[in-house]
């Protein structure tokens, strides 16, 4: 590690989270290289100004997320990127604001393109009456938020809830976790994409109309069109 860490300040119960975040961001940014051995326990305690208990809890947390691996007589090593749990909400939160955020958004958009259109199609087929009602309420709020007297600041939360309900409406147990796991990245992505492309209310309306009509193919194509618009908006000018 070329540069040491700065002392951590804050409530004792959150110290290990702050330590874990600082180490994780060094790893995610590449300043702590894959395969490298991080400094020993005593040195890190001194750098962060924390107890061994707090440091050990931080290391244990990072081990659970696939970022680190601790071995007796060897030390704690940064694991290869293939083991990092990028679907961990906390890890996604720690990623935000790093230099490679734009690249992460593009990767996230590719993931959305792989799973969302089919989720919309399944929602058109399987959404219950209750979920259709909830989706309708959210979409009406989205419409209000882009009206002349609406509050556009609410758009990101409404957009996130719209897609969360689409995932829930699939009635597929393997799609449902995406409704919650990706929340951190979704909100950040939506906020960034909306600045570039605008709220894209007509594209969301096409998805909504297709789901409410039970037309799976139209729902799939409408979702693809939405993602294509996001992609166009994120292209370098």
C-alpha positions, 0 to 999 in steps of 0.5 A: 500500500503506497499511502496509509489510511487516515484515522477513523472517527465516529461512534464505536459501534460503526468504526468497523463499517468505516474501516471496511468502507475505506479498505473496500474503496481502495480495492474497488478503485484499484489502489490496492491491487488484486493478489496483494497482501494488505498490511498486518493487523497492528499496522492497520490498527495504528493507521486507522486508530482503532482497536483490534476488535474493530479491525477484525470485524472489518476484515471479516466483513470484507472477507464475506463480500469476497474482497479479502481472504485471510490465511494463517502465516500468509496474511490477508490478501486482496482476492481476484475481482471474479470473487467480488460480490458486486450484487451486495448492496453495501458494496454497490454503495461503496462503489459510488463516487469512484473514478470508474463510476461511469464504467460501472453504470454501463455494466449495470445497464448491460445487466438490466438489458439482460434481465429487465425485458424478460421481467417485463414480459413475465409481469405482463403475463403474471402480475396479480390484480393487487400488483397491477393496482400498485403499479398503476398508483406508482405510474400515476405518481410518475406522471404527476412528477413530470407535470408542470407543477410536479416535483421532479426530485421524486422521480428517482424513487418513483422510477425505482419503485416502478421497476421494483414492482415489475420484478415482483410482478414476475411471480418468479422467485429468482427475479424477486431478489433483484427488486431489493438487491439492486436498489442502491445502484438503481437509484444512483443510475436512475438519477444519473440517467435522468440528468442525461436523458430526462425522465423518459415518461413515454417509454415508461408509459409503453411498459406500463400499458403493455403490462396492464394489457397483458401483452408480454411481447410489447412489454419486452420491446418497450423495456428494450426501447427504454434501455436503448434510450438510456444508453444513447443518453450516456454516450459521450457527446 
